[in-house]
Amino acid sequence: MNTLLQWDRWLQKSVNLDMISPINDKLMSLWSAEWPWFLIVLGFAIPIIRSRQWPRLWAIGWIGLTVGVSDMVSHYILKPWFGRIRPCRMEGLVRIVEGCSGYYSFPSNHAANAAVFATLWFLLFSRFQGSLAVLCAFVIGMSRVYLGVHYPTDILGGFIWGTFLALISYLIWQRLPLSRELAKA
C-alpha cells in the first residue's frame, strides 16, 4: 500500500507541479470543462442525426443514461463511502489552478463518465471513434490531476468504475429489442 501511495504522490507532483506553464493551465482547464465533451458527442452524433438512423439515436440515449447513472452513483454513493479528501483541500499539497469544487475525490466523476462514454461508443458504434474517445478520456483524467482536484488513483478508480459500468450496461443493452434494431442498421 505504501508503494501505491508513493507512486500516487510522485505522479501527482509530476503532473501538477513539473508541467506548469500558462499554456498548460489554459489547455487543462479547457479539457476539464464539461462543454468540450458535449462538442465531442455532438461531432460523433451529427452524422447519425443527419442520416436519421433512429436505432443509433436510441443507442446514444442509452450511453447518456449510463453516463448519468455513473455520475450519480459516483457522486452520491462512492465518494461519500470512500471519503477521500480532494488534494486541493489539503493545504500545501498541490498547486490549485482554478478552484476546488466538492470535498471528496475518489473516484473521479470526470474519469468515470469519460470511461463510460468511450467504452460504450467503442462497443456500440465505431472502434476508431471509441479509440479517440479513450484518448480524450486519458487527457481529461490528466487534466484533473494537473488542476490539483484529483489524485492519479482517483482517475484510475474512475476509469475502472466507468469501464465496469459500461460493460454491465452493454450486456443489458444487448438484451433489449433496440439492440437488434441497431445491429440491422
Steps between C-alpha positions, in 0.01 A plus 500: 500500500789734576638452150162593347484817710858589408421448132183708539688790659787480249263505200293776663812714533622415148174611340389777738834670565756393242284582196413858604453746216238761413414304185447179699285692750268607216503164318438292811221732614341465157526119500362480849190705417184310410404694189779357277350155563168622368680617185676164464173310544327733256781450249459124527119523489445747213550239224255271679244777541536613137444151367203451736629170630249476783635180662838672528334802664348265757849363561631854558217545752605174667856629528368823651288307750800290602717812541227644723493185714879509525498863606231457766643181651851648508388826656232386745617152599866426422660832594335525844565131562873523423523847656832593343563873532595684179869595474400865454338488846831396659694817565831523317469161329434616144493808283136595441440638151135605512328427828398188684145376459355229716656335800559136407714378215479121458402397239523781248160564339671652195709186452209262563266682263766524230571127536128417468469711186819370337433134580139504382579700188774251418266202552184642341624710210852551380824355624688794348280766665497297821880499496499878454260525795740286709780742414277794597411324827870460578562873442198589714634281781841662475341844504328425831836409658668804343231732639561359850147368555576126480771251584613267219338205681168692498529504122595133485208413729266706281622323186452159660152585634390659172626210288336246730168685487525536121553126460197424721299755302612340173386157620160644590481686166562177309187350659278790396298487175660831400840333475370271227382806307847652534659178373281521185585868439 
